Amino acid sequence: MIRLKSTAEIAKMKKSCEIIRDLLLFMEEKVRPGITTKKLDEFAYDYIKRKGATPSFLGYGGFPGSICASIDEVVVHGIPSSRRLEEGQIIGIDVGAILGGWQSDAARTFIVGDTTPEKKKLVEVTKESFFKGVEQFKLGNRLGDISHAIQEYAEGHGFGVVRAMVGHGIGREMHEDPQVPNYGRAGHGPKLEKGLVLAIEPMITLGDWQVETLGDGWTCVTVDRSPSAHYENTVALTENGIEILTL
């Protein structure tokens, strides 16, 4: 069941989302060669707690971190560890918080130092595919219009679009209806209505779109081990149009 939010509820969600917005800006400054993903996780945990919120990923389904730290071929759900970042890698940091019972969720892919032109383009196209999708998040459209726009843009640049992992509705719960695939047919799916809040999150690869989960039960990687990028925001459809709550 899709749960539409009132103007007052979206305002409450925005407070949680602002924490994650600012945290990701803070994390961008911390990403550098030599730092461990566990240290990045500690930074995030401390930041969220200082703001009076709770890290929503920590313990969710047994997940052991406050962030997902996904390096290169890891698409999503990378577990923070003692692994140190290396020059030329890309890292997707996905994070959420709960404040006053309301969830937030966002992700960015950062470049560690400098990297190849191919990886730079992957990161940029992934980000831009999000905005292509958001352009279709308007009254009268259907969910498939968002999905199709993301797929068309990413594949138009020669990249793969992950099918197994999707975006989602968000509110009191981290994952609510509807699911938001990053591929699909325009004009299909539920109608987009005022009060709908979605976590839209393209996951785009430099190679094939197929993925698999490693033995830890969490880490999702590309089957061909090509690099993958991730860009996500929590977005609300209001009477005034689109509001990207985590920007």
Backbone as CSV, one residue per row, in Angstrom:
resi,resn,N_x,N_y,N_z,CA_x,CA_y,CA_z,C_x,C_y,C_z
1,MET,0.835,-1.196,0.000,0.000,0.000,0.000,0.878,1.257,0.000
2,ILE,0.589,2.170,-0.907,1.341,3.421,-0.982,0.789,4.401,0.041
3,ARG,1.669,4.926,0.879,1.264,5.851,1.946,1.649,7.275,1.563
4,LEU,0.653,8.082,1.216,0.910,9.485,0.873,1.096,10.294,2.159
5,LYS,1.949,11.299,2.092,2.265,12.109,3.272,1.617,13.494,3.167
6,SER,1.218,14.014,4.319,0.678,15.368,4.373,1.816,16.389,4.309
7,THR,1.457,17.642,4.114,2.458,18.711,4.103,3.227,18.749,5.423
8,ALA,2.513,18.558,6.535,3.161,18.578,7.853,4.107,17.393,8.012
9,GLU,3.722,16.241,7.499,4.585,15.056,7.602,5.842,15.207,6.744
10,ILE,5.699,15.770,5.569,6.866,16.009,4.719,7.817,17.001,5.382
11,ALA,7.267,17.989,6.071,8.117,18.949,6.795,8.922,18.245,7.885
12,LYS,8.314,17.256,8.544,9.037,16.489,9.563,10.114,15.615,8.914
13,MET,9.788,15.013,7.784,10.778,14.211,7.070,11.969,15.069,6.645
14,LYS,11.685,16.288,6.271,12.748,17.175,5.789,13.814,17.396,6.857
15,LYS,13.424,17.431,8.114,14.400,17.621,9.187,15.372,16.448,9.264
16,SER,14.843,15.259,9.110,15.706,14.081,9.075,16.594,14.104,7.835
17,CYS,16.013,14.492,6.709,16.746,14.517,5.448,17.878,15.541,5.459
18,GLU,17.670,16.646,6.142,18.719,17.677,6.204,19.960,17.161,6.933
19,ILE,19.756,16.292,7.909,20.907,15.688,8.603,21.745,14.882,7.616
20,ILE,21.080,14.071,6.814,21.795,13.230,5.846,22.417,14.082,4.744
21,ARG,21.707,15.102,4.312,22.269,16.024,3.313,23.603,16.582,3.789
22,ASP,23.618,17.109,5.002,24.835,17.726,5.528,25.906,16.689,5.840
23,LEU,25.486,15.504,6.279,26.444,14.448,6.564,27.205,14.042,5.301
24,LEU,26.513,13.919,4.189,27.183,13.509,2.957,28.175,14.567,2.473
25,LEU,27.877,15.822,2.700,28.850,16.880,2.395,30.073,16.744,3.295
26,PHE,29.832,16.427,4.552,30.910,16.202,5.519,31.745,14.984,5.114
27,MET,31.086,13.923,4.692,31.781,12.700,4.318,32.646,12.899,3.080
28,GLU,32.194,13.736,2.174,32.985,14.007,0.969,34.365,14.550,1.325
29,GLU,34.426,15.342,2.400,35.700,15.899,2.849,36.597,14.826,3.476
30,LYS,35.984,13.757,3.991,36.740,12.718,4.690,37.255,11.621,3.759
31,VAL,36.636,11.492,2.579,37.050,10.439,1.648,38.409,10.801,1.041
32,ARG,39.381,9.954,1.293,40.744,10.194,0.791,41.511,8.878,0.835
33,PRO,42.574,8.750,0.053,43.380,7.526,0.114,43.904,7.283,1.528
34,GLY,43.821,6.039,1.976,44.365,5.658,3.277,43.358,5.534,4.391
35,ILE,42.215,6.186,4.263,41.214,6.090,5.336,40.469,4.765,5.210
36,THR,40.073,4.189,6.338,39.319,2.938,6.298,37.827,3.226,6.196
37,THR,37.096,2.277,5.639,35.652,2.452,5.565,35.026,2.379,6.962
38,LYS,35.680,1.683,7.878,35.195,1.652,9.261,35.293,3.033,9.898
39,LYS,36.370,3.769,9.595,36.511,5.121,10.133,35.432,6.038,9.566
40,LEU,35.125,5.889,8.294,34.042,6.665,7.697,32.712,6.344,8.378
41,ASP,32.522,5.075,8.701,31.308,4.649,9.394,31.227,5.292,10.780
42,GLU,32.353,5.364,11.472,32.389,5.988,12.802,32.064,7.480,12.714
43,PHE,32.606,8.144,11.701,32.287,9.559,11.492,30.774,9.744,11.325
44,ALA,30.170,8.877,10.516,28.736,8.991,10.243,27.909,8.738,11.495
45,TYR,28.253,7.691,12.228,27.519,7.372,13.461,27.568,8.551,14.436
46,ASP,28.751,9.081,14.654,28.912,10.190,15.598,28.137,11.415,15.138
47,TYR,28.173,11.694,13.848,27.485,12.868,13.308,25.976,12.757,13.509
48,ILE,25.427,11.613,13.148,23.985,11.410,13.265,23.536,11.494,14.719
49,LYS,24.296,10.884,15.626,23.925,10.908,17.036,24.011,12.330,17.614
50,ARG,25.020,13.088,17.174,25.143,14.475,17.656,23.943,15.321,17.251
51,LYS,23.309,14.959,16.164,22.134,15.704,15.689,20.839,15.218,16.340
52,GLY,20.968,14.281,17.272,19.793,13.788,17.983,18.992,12.752,17.220
53,ALA,19.597,12.189,16.185,18.914,11.191,15.362,19.526,9.814,15.581
54,THR,18.952,8.816,14.925,19.414,7.438,15.015,19.821,6.961,13.632
55,PRO,20.984,6.304,13.499,21.360,5.740,12.199,20.384,4.630,11.801
56,SER,19.694,4.807,10.706,18.638,3.852,10.374,19.169,2.545,9.796
57,PHE,20.396,2.542,9.268,20.940,1.315,8.697,21.483,0.371,9.770
58,LEU,21.959,0.939,10.871,22.644,0.144,11.888,21.678,-0.853,12.524
59,GLY,21.940,-2.139,12.321,21.075,-3.182,12.857,19.887,-3.522,11.982
60,TYR,19.680,-2.791,10.886,18.541,-3.048,10.000,18.738,-4.392,9.307
61,GLY,17.906,-5.348,9.644,18.071,-6.681,9.088,19.380,-7.343,9.496
62,GLY,19.992,-6.792,10.564,21.269,-7.306,11.025,22.481,-6.622,10.410
63,PHE,22.267,-5.563,9.618,23.411,-4.880,8.989,24.282,-4.247,10.074
64,PRO,25.631,-4.415,9.993,26.506,-4.006,11.094,27.036,-2.586,11.043
65,GLY,26.630,-1.780,10.070,27.184,-0.432,9.952,26.126,0.647,9.912
66,SER,26.575,1.891,10.093,25.691,3.058,9.948,25.643,3.525,8.502
67,ILE,26.666,3.158,7.720,26.682,3.458,6.294,26.894,2.165,5.518
68,CYS,26.484,2.181,4.257,26.948,1.185,3.294,28.117,1.826,2.554
69,ALA,29.244,1.140,2.532,30.467,1.665,1.915,30.847,0.735,0.765
70,SER,30.537,1.149,-0.456,30.596,0.254,-1.609,31.677,0.721,-2.582
71,ILE,32.774,-0.044,-2.650,33.956,0.343,-3.421,33.970,-0.350,-4.781
72,ASP,34.190,0.434,-5.835,34.385,-0.062,-7.200,33.287,-1.023,-7.643
73,GLU,33.567,-2.340,-7.693,32.596,-3.296,-8.230,31.444,-3.573,-7.276
74,VAL,31.529,-3.066,-6.041,30.420,-3.231,-5.095,29.321,-2.234,-5.462
75,VAL,28.146,-2.758,-5.761,27.031,-1.911,-6.193,26.411,-1.207,-4.995
76,VAL,26.034,-1.986,-3.997,25.423,-1.475,-2.764,25.715,-2.432,-1.618
77,HIS,25.435,-1.965,-0.399,25.461,-2.795,0.816,26.866,-3.255,1.231
78,GLY,27.891,-2.487,0.837,29.229,-2.796,1.298,29.349,-2.585,2.796
79,ILE,29.909,-3.555,3.494,30.032,-3.491,4.955,31.299,-2.728,5.333
80,PRO,31.192,-1.719,6.210,32.395,-1.003,6.664,33.386,-1.960,7.322
81,SER,34.685,-1.739,7.054,35.708,-2.659,7.551,37.038,-1.923,7.694
82,SER,38.086,-2.699,7.931,39.433,-2.143,8.062,40.085,-1.877,6.704
83,ARG,39.365,-2.138,5.634,39.908,-1.891,4.294,40.173,-0.403,4.089
84,ARG,41.345,-0.087,3.566,41.723,1.304,3.322,41.432,1.700,1.872
85,LEU,40.953,2.905,1.705,40.694,3.398,0.358,42.003,3.653,-0.372
86,GLU,41.974,3.418,-1.685,43.149,3.591,-2.517,42.874,4.606,-3.626
87,GLU,43.908,5.328,-4.009,43.829,6.283,-5.113,43.206,5.619,-6.337
88,GLY,42.251,6.323,-6.937,41.643,5.838,-8.163,40.365,5.047,-7.977
89,GLN,40.068,4.649,-6.740,38.819,3.945,-6.491,37.642,4.920,-6.512
90,ILE,36.451,4.368,-6.625,35.243,5.134,-6.337,34.516,4.424,-5.204
91,ILE,33.865,5.209,-4.351,33.145,4.627,-3.220,31.751,5.231,-3.122
92,GLY,30.754,4.363,-3.110,29.385,4.787,-2.869,29.101,4.746,-1.382
93,ILE,28.665,5.871,-0.839,28.278,5.932,0.573,26.775,6.172,0.634
94,ASP,26.070,5.209,1.196,24.617,5.226,1.336,24.331,5.297,2.827
95,VAL,23.427,6.199,3.229,23.219,6.414,4.659,21.804,6.936,4.900
96,GLY,21.270,6.614,6.073,19.950,7.087,6.453,19.896,7.407,7.935
97,ALA,18.885,8.176,8.312,18.694,8.546,9.719,17.213,8.520,10.057
98,ILE,16.936,8.373,11.340,15.568,8.468,11.857,15.526,9.616,12.852
99,LEU,14.623,10.545,12.626,14.432,11.676,13.535,12.935,11.863,13.762
100,GLY,12.512,11.781,15.035,11.089,11.939,15.330,10.221,10.893,14.656
101,GLY,10.814,9.720,14.395,10.051,8.639,13.784,10.021,8.657,12.264
102,TRP,10.712,9.646,11.660,10.695,9.771,10.201,12.058,9.457,9.610
103,GLN,12.045,8.728,8.504,13.255,8.229,7.873,13.786,9.189,6.796
104,SER,15.074,9.054,6.536,15.710,9.724,5.400,16.686,8.737,4.785
105,ASP,17.004,8.951,3.498,17.883,8.006,2.797,18.511,8.723,1.609
106,ALA,19.827,8.645,1.483,20.516,9.263,0.350,21.865,8.591,0.149
107,ALA,22.405,8.719,-1.046,23.707,8.141,-1.365,24.438,9.017,-2.364
108,ARG,25.765,8.989,-2.277,26.631,9.665,-3.234,27.784,8.715,-3.562
109,THR,28.324,8.835,-4.765,29.550,8.122,-5.111,30.675,9.132,-5.212
110,PHE,31.725,8.915,-4.427,32.872,9.822,-4.370,34.081,9.187,-5.048
111,ILE,34.890,10.039,-5.650,36.141,9.597,-6.254,37.243,9.738,-5.216
112,VAL,38.042,8.687,-5.063,39.143,8.694,-4.098,40.383,9.248,-4.810
113,GLY,40.745,10.474,-4.457,41.869,11.134,-5.125,41.509,11.446,-6.564
114,ASP,42.240,10.864,-7.507,41.943,11.014,-8.926,41.717,9.622,-9.501
115,THR,41.008,9.570,-10.635,40.718,8.259,-11.225,40.651,8.373,-12.731
116,THR,40.240,7.295,-13.378,40.231,7.243,-14.838,39.077,8.064,-15.412
117,PRO,39.200,8.505,-16.652,38.083,9.203,-17.299,36.813,8.363,-17.336
118,GLU,36.958,7.038,-17.496,35.794,6.159,-17.568,35.027,6.154,-16.248
119,LYS,35.755,6.075,-15.136,35.081,6.096,-13.834,34.463,7.462,-13.555
120,LYS,35.149,8.525,-13.941,34.600,9.870,-13.743,33.286,10.019,-14.500
121,LYS,33.269,9.533,-15.738,32.045,9.619,-16.536,30.935,8.782,-15.912
122,LEU,31.272,7.603,-15.418,30.284,6.748,-14.760,29.629,7.470,-13.590
123,VAL,30.432,8.095,-12.752,29.901,8.810,-11.587,28.986,9.958,-12.030
124,GLU,29.411,10.696,-13.050,28.630,11.845,-13.510,27.327,11.412,-14.169
125,VAL,27.384,10.379,-15.008,26.171,9.915,-15.681,25.174,9.331,-14.671
126,THR,25.676,8.645,-13.656,24.792,8.112,-12.614,24.043,9.239,-11.915
127,LYS,24.766,10.294,-11.562,24.134,11.460,-10.932,23.111,12.102,-11.869
128,GLU,23.502,12.309,-13.111,22.599,12.963,-14.054,21.381,12.101,-14.357
129,SER,21.533,10.780,-14.330,20.380,9.916,-14.580,19.328,10.085,-13.485
130,PHE,19.787,10.353,-12.259,18.840,10.656,-11.179,17.990,11.872,-11.550
131,PHE,18.645,12.935,-11.995,17.911,14.166,-12.310,17.004,13.990,-13.532
132,LYS,17.414,13.139,-14.482,16.531,12.830,-15.606,15.269,12.134,-15.105
133,GLY,15.444,11.242,-14.136,14.285,10.582,-13.552,13.387,11.541,-12.804
134,VAL,14.000,12.419,-12.014,13.234,13.368,-11.195,12.415,14.318,-12.067
135,GLU,12.891,14.628,-13.262,12.125,15.483,-14.174,10.749,14.896,-14.487
136,GLN,10.636,13.581,-14.370,9.369,12.899,-14.663,8.506,12.694,-13.413
137,PHE,8.992,13.146,-12.267,8.267,12.976,-11.002,7.289,14.142,-10.854
138,LYS,6.145,14.018,-11.524,5.175,15.104,-11.518,3.763,14.556,-11.634
139,LEU,2.809,15.354,-11.180,1.411,14.935,-11.181,0.975,14.547,-12.589
140,GLY,0.236,13.443,-12.668,-0.274,12.980,-13.950,0.615,11.948,-14.610
141,ASN,1.888,11.943,-14.250,2.792,10.919,-14.779,2.625,9.618,-14.010
142,ARG,3.306,8.593,-14.497,3.298,7.303,-13.834,4.713,6.930,-13.414
143,LEU,4.791,5.989,-12.487,6.093,5.604,-11.939,7.060,5.162,-13.041
144,GLY,6.527,4.474,-14.039,7.367,4.003,-15.132,8.040,5.123,-15.902
145,ASP,7.482,6.320,-15.856,8.113,7.453,-16.538,9.448,7.800,-15.888
146,ILE,9.510,7.701,-14.556,10.770,7.925,-13.841,11.778,6.842,-14.219
147,SER,11.335,5.601,-14.126,12.212,4.459,-14.398,12.761,4.506,-15.820
148,HIS,11.899,4.781,-16.760,12.297,4.799,-18.169,13.315,5.906,-18.437
149,ALA,13.100,7.073,-17.846,14.012,8.200,-18.073,15.417,7.890,-17.567
150,ILE,15.496,7.232,-16.405,16.807,6.843,-15.853,17.488,5.847,-16.788
151,GLN,16.748,4.826,-17.181,17.320,3.786,-18.047,17.771,4.353,-19.387
152,GLU,16.946,5.162,-19.984,17.258,5.710,-21.309,18.535,6.551,-21.274
153,TYR,18.666,7.358,-20.223,19.843,8.229,-20.137,21.110,7.405,-19.892
154,ALA,21.063,6.492,-18.939,22.254,5.710,-18.600,22.680,4.802,-19.748
155,GLU,21.727,4.085,-20.317,22.063,3.190,-21.424,22.467,3.966,-22.665
156,GLY,21.945,5.176,-22.800,22.335,6.026,-23.919,23.803,6.419,-23.878
157,HIS,24.407,6.338,-22.683,25.832,6.607,-22.521,26.654,5.321,-22.486
158,GLY,25.998,4.196,-22.765,26.713,2.934,-22.860,26.909,2.201,-21.547
159,PHE,26.179,2.594,-20.503,26.334,1.969,-19.195,25.220,0.961,-18.918
160,GLY,25.476,0.086,-17.942,24.493,-0.903,-17.539,23.621,-0.382,-16.406
161,VAL,22.365,-0.794,-16.379,21.411,-0.383,-15.345,21.051,-1.604,-14.499
162,VAL,21.390,-1.575,-13.232,21.129,-2.696,-12.328,19.623,-2.924,-12.196
163,ARG,19.206,-4.163,-12.329,17.787,-4.530,-12.216,17.418,-5.050,-10.837
164,ALA,18.339,-5.760,-10.190,17.995,-6.487,-8.963,17.776,-5.575,-7.768
165,MET,18.346,-4.376,-7.795,18.203,-3.427,-6.700,17.420,-2.207,-7.190
166,VAL,16.491,-1.735,-6.382,15.594,-0.662,-6.822,15.426,0.389,-5.725
167,GLY,14.885,1.542,-6.107,14.482,2.547,-5.139,13.160,2.155,-4.490
168,HIS,12.607,3.063,-3.689,11.461,2.674,-2.863,10.760,3.894,-2.278
169,GLY,9.525,3.670,-1.847,8.862,4.662,-1.023,9.538,4.736,0.333
170,ILE,9.338,5.848,1.035,9.979,6.037,2.344,9.109,6.951,3.197
171,GLY,9.144,6.742,4.503,8.354,7.559,5.421,8.631,7.147,6.850
172,ARG,7.638,6.587,7.495,7.853,6.031,8.838,8.769,4.809,8.774
173,GLU,8.715,4.106,7.645,9.557,2.937,7.408,10.617,3.283,6.364
174,MET,11.757,2.591,6.448,12.812,2.816,5.466,12.349,2.404,4.070
175,HIS,11.735,1.214,3.979,11.283,0.711,2.680,9.763,0.594,2.695
176,GLU,9.125,1.440,1.925,7.677,1.406,1.768,7.352,1.207,0.285
177,ASP,6.089,0.915,0.001,5.638,0.891,-1.391,5.622,2.325,-1.927
178,PRO,5.857,2.478,-3.228,6.105,1.461,-4.242,7.602,1.217,-4.437
179,GLN,7.957,0.104,-5.059,9.323,-0.065,-5.527,9.543,0.868,-6.722
180,VAL,10.788,1.363,-6.852,11.111,2.303,-7.929,12.281,1.741,-8.744
181,PRO,11.998,0.924,-9.754,13.083,0.395,-10.585,13.776,1.513,-11.367
182,ASN,15.008,1.268,-11.758,15.749,2.216,-12.590,15.671,1.837,-14.067
183,TYR,14.695,1.036,-14.398,14.435,0.626,-15.777,12.936,0.393,-15.894
184,GLY,12.394,0.516,-17.086,10.974,0.247,-17.233,10.358,0.960,-18.413
185,ARG,9.045,0.857,-18.522,8.302,1.413,-19.647,7.592,2.690,-19.237
186,ALA,7.754,3.708,-20.046,7.040,4.966,-19.800,5.537,4.725,-19.895
187,GLY,4.788,5.444,-19.055,3.334,5.338,-19.096,2.761,4.177,-18.320
188,HIS,3.609,3.414,-17.634,3.151,2.269,-16.859,3.397,2.494,-15.364
189,GLY,2.689,1.697,-14.556,2.870,1.773,-13.106,1.895,2.712,-12.446
190,PRO,1.986,2.838,-11.101,1.070,3.694,-10.356,1.160,5.156,-10.781
191,LYS,0.031,5.850,-10.698,0.030,7.290,-10.959,0.765,8.029,-9.840
192,LEU,1.448,9.081,-10.197,2.182,9.883,-9.224,1.232,10.920,-8.637
193,GLU,1.142,10.932,-7.304,0.187,11.786,-6.611,0.882,12.691,-5.599
194,LYS,0.220,13.782,-5.278,0.728,14.693,-4.244,0.859,13.942,-2.923
195,GLY,1.995,14.135,-2.238,2.235,13.464,-0.974,3.069,12.209,-1.106
196,LEU,3.399,11.849,-2.351,4.251,10.678,-2.560,5.700,11.049,-2.269
197,VAL,6.360,10.240,-1.444,7.773,10.455,-1.118,8.550,9.197,-1.514
198,LEU,9.570,9.400,-2.339,10.343,8.292,-2.877,11.823,8.469,-2.611
199,ALA,12.520,7.342,-2.456,13.975,7.319,-2.519,14.328,6.833,-3.917
200,ILE,14.737,7.754,-4.772,15.092,7.438,-6.157,16.598,7.260,-6.205
201,GLU,17.059,6.092,-6.715,18.482,5.778,-6.552,19.060,4.963,-7.711
202,PRO,19.440,5.628,-8.787,20.093,4.902,-9.869,21.358,4.182,-9.399
203,MET,21.515,2.933,-9.828,22.720,2.133,-9.620,23.184,1.697,-11.001
204,ILE,24.284,2.265,-11.451,24.710,2.169,-12.845,26.104,1.560,-12.904
205,THR,26.336,0.713,-13.898,27.617,0.012,-13.987,28.378,0.390,-15.257
206,LEU,29.702,0.201,-15.182,30.569,0.438,-16.332,30.519,-0.726,-17.311
207,GLY,29.952,-1.846,-16.883,29.875,-3.028,-17.736,28.469,-3.584,-17.783
208,ASP,28.335,-4.862,-17.520,27.039,-5.541,-17.564,26.221,-5.201,-16.321
209,TRP,24.891,-5.306,-16.448,24.001,-4.913,-15.352,23.794,-6.018,-14.311
210,GLN,24.236,-7.237,-14.592,23.935,-8.344,-13.683,24.780,-8.271,-12.408
211,VAL,24.157,-8.640,-11.281,24.810,-8.554,-9.973,24.655,-9.871,-9.218
212,GLU,25.464,-10.018,-8.165,25.344,-11.165,-7.271,25.690,-10.719,-5.860
213,THR,25.225,-11.467,-4.871,25.507,-11.153,-3.472,26.586,-12.097,-2.960
214,LEU,27.571,-11.535,-2.268,28.672,-12.330,-1.739,28.236,-13.148,-0.525
215,GLY,29.150,-13.955,-0.018,28.845,-14.884,1.058,28.448,-14.250,2.375
216,ASP,28.761,-12.942,2.566,28.358,-12.284,3.814,26.860,-11.980,3.845
217,GLY,26.180,-12.215,2.728,24.737,-11.985,2.673,24.335,-10.559,2.402
218,TRP,25.288,-9.660,2.289,24.999,-8.241,2.089,25.644,-7.660,0.836
219,THR,26.939,-7.871,0.685,27.696,-7.157,-0.339,27.249,-7.563,-1.740
220,CYS,26.681,-6.611,-2.476,26.170,-6.839,-3.820,27.190,-6.314,-4.825
221,VAL,27.680,-7.176,-5.698,28.730,-6.815,-6.654,28.281,-7.106,-8.080
222,THR,28.924,-6.451,-9.039,28.676,-6.772,-10.441,29.275,-8.144,-10.751
223,VAL,28.557,-8.925,-11.525,29.036,-10.265,-11.874,30.343,-10.175,-12.650
224,ASP,30.458,-9.193,-13.550,31.682,-9.050,-14.337,32.754,-8.229,-13.623
225,ARG,32.448,-7.812,-12.381,33.356,-7.032,-11.526,33.711,-5.679,-12.129
226,SER,32.839,-5.153,-12.962,33.023,-3.791,-13.464,32.617,-2.795,-12.384
227,PRO,33.198,-1.588,-12.373,32.833,-0.578,-11.370,31.359,-0.181,-11.472
228,SER,30.816,0.224,-10.335,29.417,0.640,-10.267,29.311,1.918,-9.442
229,ALA,28.370,2.775,-9.809,28.138,4.023,-9.076,26.683,4.095,-8.617
230,HIS,26.440,4.906,-7.597,25.148,4.979,-6.916,24.888,6.438,-6.545
231,TYR,23.690,6.919,-6.862,23.322,8.288,-6.483,21.856,8.270,-6.078
232,GLU,21.566,8.815,-4.890,20.210,8.706,-4.334,19.831,9.951,-3.561
233,ASN,18.551,10.302,-3.673,17.962,11.329,-2.822,16.546,10.929,-2.428
234,THR,16.098,11.442,-1.289,14.707,11.343,-0.879,13.962,12.537,-1.471
235,VAL,12.899,12.258,-2.215,12.214,13.283,-3.014,10.718,13.235,-2.729
236,ALA,10.114,14.408,-2.544,8.673,14.495,-2.276,7.963,15.220,-3.412
237,LEU,6.751,14.783,-3.708,5.899,15.457,-4.687,4.859,16.253,-3.908
238,THR,4.990,17.575,-3.940,4.133,18.465,-3.146,3.244,19.298,-4.059
239,GLU,2.405,20.097,-3.442,1.528,20.980,-4.233,2.331,22.001,-5.019
240,ASN,3.574,22.235,-4.601,4.455,23.168,-5.305,5.396,22.468,-6.282
241,GLY,5.212,21.159,-6.449,6.076,20.403,-7.348,7.047,19.541,-6.606
242,ILE,8.192,19.291,-7.222,9.203,18.395,-6.654,9.994,19.105,-5.561
243,GLU,10.226,18.413,-4.464,11.156,18.899,-3.440,12.154,17.783,-3.121
244,ILE,13.421,18.034,-3.424,14.462,17.053,-3.143,14.924,17.306,-1.707
245,LEU,14.491,16.455,-0.790,14.646,16.729,0.638,16.085,16.567,1.122
246,THR,16.894,15.781,0.396,18.276,15.541,0.830,19.283,16.360,0.009
247,LEU,18.813,17.416,-0.659,19.715,18.356,-1.331,19.522,19.731,-0.714
